[in-house]
Amino acid sequence: MARNFTLRRLGLTSVLTLMLAAVPARAQEAPGPGISALQTMLGDRSPEIRVRAARALGRVGGRRAVQILRRGLSDRTVAVRIAVIEALGFIGGTLALTVLSEALEDRAPEIRIRAVEALKDAGTVSAISIIQKAFGDKESSVRQHAALMLRKIGHRSGVPVLGRAVLADRDPSVRAACARYLGTLGVKDPRSVGILSQVLTDDKSPAVRIRAVEALGFVQLPQAIPVLGTALADRDAGVRLRATEVMGRVLAKDFE
């Protein structure tokens, strides 16, 4: 009786902690009874336990874990949904990418931002086509984060995605971020020069045009020099000043 009473006092949290210690990192598939227990815990009435169950499923990995985690995207607690998204990013793979794309529709901007981050972790280059959907988000913070994740992925296939956003987004802060990242993402890519040239011609925001000038200092292509030349005649003194500085570095091949 005393032994049973002690076990009851441990509570579900302690039991789950013991289960976590036994879960191998990123195993391909867990034994049926074990993963079923984690599935049960993901439905526990305690948010803390649901968070820990999501993290455990992330460590387990495999298709079944992803399928179970998918149900957690509808959890009423933001912290649980974040844990689910992070677990999916850790597991990675095609199915996890598909589930994470659903999280881009979450009602909470914080969740949509975390989903963009997890997409980068889960699929790197293969996630770009999904991340580009985030540029249609109503929150500028989500769109800025999408631009940052493309820069972190660092693949040239992100150049046209950033290009469309820098030319069309309604928020100058998002356009400025896209222009900035085009410089590092589009090194030696002529497409970047063409896009940044259009920004300097069409964008109404001096802050965005300054970022375009700075980006031209990164691309390391001779085609950038005449484009910088047009910025020397910009109507805004701040743009002309930055263009002068960048032109000097480019001509000296002192790329920023």
C-alpha positions in Angstrom: 0.0 0.0 0.0 2.8 2.4 0.9 4.5 1.7 -2.4 1.4 2.4 -4.4 0.7 5.6 -2.5 4.2 6.8 -3.2 3.8 6.1 -6.9 0.6 8.1 -7.0 2.3 11.0 -5.3 4.9 11.1 -8.1 2.1 12.4 -10.4 1.9 12.4 -14.2 4.7 15.0 -14.6 7.2 12.8 -12.9 6.1 9.7 -14.8 6.5 11.7 -18.1 10.0 12.9 -17.0 11.0 9.2 -16.6 9.6 8.4 -20.0 11.6 11.3 -21.6 14.8 9.9 -20.1 14.2 6.6 -21.9 13.4 8.1 -25.3 16.4 7.8 -27.8 17.3 11.1 -29.6 15.7 11.2 -33.1 14.8 7.5 -33.2 13.2 6.5 -36.4 10.1 4.9 -34.8 9.2 4.2 -31.2 7.6 1.0 -29.9 3.8 1.1 -30.2 2.9 1.1 -26.5 5.5 3.9 -25.7 4.5 6.3 -28.4 0.8 5.6 -27.6 1.5 6.7 -24.1 3.0 10.0 -25.4 0.0 10.4 -27.5 -2.2 10.1 -24.4 0.0 12.6 -22.6 -0.4 15.1 -25.5 -4.1 15.2 -24.5 -3.5 15.6 -20.8 -5.4 18.4 -19.0 -2.1 19.9 -17.8 -0.5 22.2 -20.4 3.0 21.5 -18.9 2.5 17.8 -19.5 1.3 18.4 -23.1 4.4 20.6 -23.7 6.7 17.8 -22.5 4.9 15.2 -24.5 5.3 17.3 -27.6 9.1 17.6 -26.9 9.3 13.9 -26.3 7.6 13.1 -29.6 10.1 15.4 -31.3 13.0 13.4 -29.9 11.3 10.1 -30.9 10.8 11.3 -34.6 9.3 9.2 -37.3 6.1 9.4 -39.3 3.8 8.3 -36.5 5.2 11.0 -34.2 4.5 13.7 -36.8 0.9 12.4 -37.3 0.4 12.6 -33.5 1.9 16.1 -33.3 -0.4 17.3 -36.0 -3.3 17.0 -33.6 -1.4 19.3 -31.2 -1.6 22.2 -33.7 -5.2 22.7 -32.5 -4.3 22.8 -28.8 -5.9 25.8 -27.0 -2.6 26.7 -25.3 0.0 28.8 -27.2 2.9 27.2 -25.4 1.8 23.8 -26.4 1.4 24.7 -30.0 4.9 26.2 -29.9 6.3 23.0 -28.5 4.5 21.0 -31.3 6.0 23.3 -34.0 9.5 23.1 -32.6 9.2 19.3 -32.4 8.1 19.2 -36.1 11.1 21.4 -37.0 13.4 19.0 -35.2 12.0 15.9 -36.8 12.1 17.4 -40.3 11.1 15.7 -43.6 8.4 16.0 -46.1 5.5 15.2 -43.8 6.7 17.6 -41.1 6.9 20.3 -43.8 3.3 19.7 -44.8 2.1 19.9 -41.2 4.1 23.0 -40.6 2.5 24.7 -43.6 -0.8 24.2 -41.9 0.6 26.1 -38.9 1.0 29.2 -41.1 -2.8 29.5 -40.8 -2.8 29.7 -37.0 -4.7 32.6 -35.4 -1.7 33.7 -33.3 1.1 35.7 -35.1 3.6 34.2 -32.6 2.7 30.7 -33.8 3.0 31.7 -37.5 6.5 33.2 -36.8 7.6 30.0 -35.0 6.2 28.0 -37.9 8.4 29.9 -40.4 11.4 29.3 -38.1 10.6 25.6 -37.9 10.2 25.3 -41.7 13.8 26.5 -42.1 14.9 23.9 -39.6 12.8 21.1 -41.0 13.5 21.4 -44.7 16.1 24.1 -45.5 16.1 24.5 -49.3 12.9 22.4 -49.8 11.1 24.7 -47.3 11.5 27.8 -49.5 8.4 27.2 -51.5 6.4 26.9 -48.3 8.0 29.9 -46.6 7.1 32.1 -49.5 3.4 31.6 -48.5 4.2 33.6 -45.4 4.7 36.7 -47.5 1.0 36.8 -47.8 0.5 37.0 -44.0 -1.4 40.0 -42.7 1.2 40.7 -40.0 4.4 42.5 -41.2 6.3 40.8 -38.4 5.6 37.4 -40.0 6.6 38.6 -43.4 9.9 40.1 -42.0 10.6 36.8 -40.4 10.0 34.9 -43.6 12.6 37.2 -45.3 15.1 36.5 -42.4 14.6 32.7 -42.7 15.3 32.9 -46.5 18.6 34.7 -45.7 19.5 32.0 -43.1 18.8 29.2 -45.5 21.1 31.1 -47.9 20.1 29.4 -51.1 19.9 31.4 -54.4 16.4 30.0 -55.1 15.2 32.5 -52.4 16.3 35.4 -54.6 13.1 35.6 -56.7 11.0 35.2 -53.6 12.6 38.1 -51.9 12.5 40.0 -55.2 8.7 39.7 -55.4 8.3 40.8 -51.8 10.6 43.8 -52.0 8.7 45.1 -55.1 5.2 44.4 -53.8 5.0 44.4 -50.0 3.0 47.3 -48.6 5.1 47.7 -45.5 8.4 49.7 -45.9 10.0 47.7 -43.1 9.4 44.5 -44.9 10.7 45.8 -48.2 13.8 47.2 -46.4 14.5 43.7 -44.9 14.0 42.0 -48.3 16.4 44.5 -50.0 19.0 44.0 -47.3 18.9 40.2 -47.6 19.1 40.3 -51.3 22.6 41.6 -51.0 23.9 38.5 -49.0 21.6 36.0 -50.7 22.3 37.2 -54.2 26.1 37.4 -54.2 27.2 37.2 -57.8 23.6 36.8 -58.9 22.6 39.2 -61.7 19.0 38.8 -60.8 19.7 40.7 -57.5 21.1 43.6 -59.4 18.1 43.9 -61.6 15.7 43.8 -58.7 17.6 46.3 -56.6 17.8 48.6 -59.6 14.0 48.6 -59.8 13.8 49.3 -56.1 16.0 52.4 -56.5 13.8 53.6 -59.4 10.3 52.9 -58.0 10.3 52.6 -54.2 9.0 55.7 -52.4 10.8 55.1 -49.1 14.3 56.5 -48.7 15.0 53.8 -46.0 14.2 51.0 -48.5 16.4 52.7 -51.2 19.3 53.0 -48.7 19.0 49.2 -48.0 19.0 48.6 -51.7 22.2 50.6 -52.1 23.9 48.7 -49.2 22.8 45.4 -50.8 24.5 46.4 -54.1 27.7 46.7 -52.1 27.5 42.9 -51.4 26.6 41.4 -54.7 30.2 41.7 -56.1 29.2 42.1 -59.7 30.4 44.9 -62.1 26.8 45.4 -63.2 26.2 46.9 -59.7 28.4 50.0 -60.5 26.1 51.7 -63.0 23.1 51.0 -60.8 24.9 52.7 -57.8 25.6 55.5 -60.2 21.9 56.2 -60.5 21.6 56.3 -56.7 24.2 59.1 -56.7 21.5 61.3 -58.2 18.7 60.2 -55.8 16.4 62.9 -54.6 17.1 62.0 -51.0 20.4 63.2 -49.5 20.7 60.1 -47.2 20.5 57.8 -50.2 23.1 59.8 -52.1 25.4 59.8 -49.1 25.2 56.0 -48.7 25.6 55.5 -52.4 28.8 57.5 -52.3 30.2 55.4 -49.5 29.2 52.1 -51.1 30.5 53.2 -54.5 33.9 53.8 -53.0 34.1 50.4 -51.4 32.9 48.6 -54.6 35.4 50.4 -56.8 38.1 49.5 -54.2 36.8 45.9 -54.1 36.3 46.3 -50.4 33.0 44.5 -50.3 31.0 45.0 -47.1 
